[in-house]
């Protein structure tokens, strides 16, 4: 069992104030992630706030953008690599640099 530290009353109060602004932003821009919300709070609203705090508030209040799994890139190979049927029968060459007499 993991014990968690309790936040102070001052932190809880300042979180409530920031969360009101974040909720308004998420209502207007639902696809903004924590980085863009943080940038808006820092550069437009002129708040001194950490990215980790913005991420924590979004996560605790279920406001993070959920990724769409059907658009996730597939990282598996579609075809197998060619295999030679006997030794020294097939070679792959990368000809990106070729030295010539002119240079």
Steps between C-alpha positions, in 0.01 A plus 500: 500500500638836399428802718453833329578836646214737549514837327483817705186711510677783314593266213147361486358853479742612228425177308128585508567844353722362223256216433221751428713659227599158365138385485406812302787436258407134457137598433613735224789286367430135587795362299768709665748290696677589820794669320281743308288573807816563700630736228172691500503533879861620506516727196144631473362483854846584649475229767811349655421129474689180434419259213488212747235679703285560192540134401405386853188717507389378158562136594326520839194665347487273194562785257792351305451448127443133428696361206319332215639148463384453141735778383803359679796429269571134437864421564505142378658391172256417223733261320791287606857576405633317195715199587771359271456135404878428500810680638613814314212485256328828589641824632347833596702812428452858615645723227461840664866606445707400201856625458589605146812647338345849500412483868 
